[in-house]
Amino acid sequence: MTDSIWRERAQNVLVKPQPPFHPERASQNNGTPWYFKNGRGAHLYDDAGAEYLDLTMARGAVILGYGHPVTSEALRSHADCGIQTSLRHHAEIEVAEKIVELVPCAEQVIFGKNGSDVCSGAIRLARAATGRNVVLSSGYHGFQDWFASTLPNVAGFPASYSDDLFKFDLNDLDEFKRLVSEHSHDLAAIIIEPAHVNLPSPGFLESVREAADSSGAILIFDEVVTGFRVHIGGWQGVSGVTPDLVCLGKAMTNGYPLSALAGKRQVMRELKKTFFSMTYQADSLGFVLARSCLTYLQTNDVPSLLNAKGEMLREGFNRAAHQHNLSASAIGIAPRLELTFSPNEGLSKEEQEEIFLSTLSRRNIIPTLTISSCEQLTDSDIERACDAFMLGMAEIQSALERRA
C-alpha cells in the first residue's frame, strides 16, 4: 500500500494527520513518506522498501537506535509476562535505584509516561511543598495547562491559568533577578531547561541556585532532553549545580513512553500533600526497557559517543554554511542540535529552511531542523548527512543568486 493511500485514509479518521518531521516547513509533496513499515539503526523503511536516514530519532526519544538489540531483547523477554497488571513489577524499584545512582539530586523517584506529566507533577509538588503559587520558567515544559496556556496562538484556557507563571530567558540574569525580587513572597518554583538550544553562561545556573535558596523556592531542572544524553547524570552532572527536583524522559527507554520525577527526599515526601497518579504508571514494560537502556548507557558511556557524533554533524553543517557565505549555524548541545538560519536581503529565514529541508528530502533524509544523534548513527550516515548539508547550502546560494 502506498504512502498516499495511507494519507488519504488518515484524512478520514484522524483530526490532524501530519508528517512527524517538520510540517510547518517541509513541503507536504516533497516525497518523504508520513508512514513507515519498519526501522533499523538510524534508518526507516516505507512499504515500498525505500530507505530514509532519520536524524531526529522520534524527537530524541530513541537514543540507541531502532531495533537496538539491548532493548529489543528486553522487549521480547517481557512481552508475555503481563505488561499492565494489578501489582507493581520489581523493575520499577531497580530503575529508581539506577536513577538515584546516576543523577546527583535524585534521592527518591516517581514515574510518569511523558515529559509533560513529570513537569506538571514537579510544579504541583513545589506548590504543595511551599504553600506558594508563583512559578518562574525558562524553556519548554510540555502541553499541559499550567504551561501551554502561556504559548502564543493556543486557545482553550481560562485567562487565570497563566496569572502565576512568569518567563525569563536563559542567561538573562537581570530579568531573572527582577522577577525573583518582585515575586519572592509567593515564589513556589523556578523551572528551567539548564541547557538545550542555548548553553548557560558561566555562573548563571549558580545564580539561579542561590536565588532559589534565598527565596525558599524549589529549583527544578527540566532535563527531559538533556538527561542521560549530554552526560549520564544529565546537565547537573556537567555543571555541578544540583537542583531540588529533576524531570527526566526521552532517553530512558530507547523509545517507550516513560518519564521520571526525582529529587531530594525532603521535597519528594511532600507528594503526600497533593496528587500524582495515572492508570499506566504501573506499566512494567517501560521499567524493563529502562533497566536495560540505562545500564547500557552507563556501561558503554553512550553520552560521550553522542557528543562526538553531534560535534561531527555540527562541524559539517557550519562548514557548509561558511563555504557558501550563509548566516546559518548548528547550535545547542551536541547530541541535540538545532539548525538555524538568519534572514538576509534575498531570502527570509523561512524560505531558506524550506529549500534546505526539501534538499534533505530529495536525498532520502527525513527533513528536520532538530538533530538528535543515536548510538547506531554510523560514520557513513554522518558523511551522508554532511553531504546533504553542503548541497542544501548550495541550493540556498543558487536561490539567492537568482534573486540578485
Order of alpha helices (4+ residues) and beta strands (2+ residues): alpha-beta-beta-beta-alpha-alpha-alpha-beta-alpha-beta-alpha-beta-alpha-beta-alpha-beta-alpha-beta-beta-alpha-alpha-alpha-beta-beta-alpha-beta-alpha
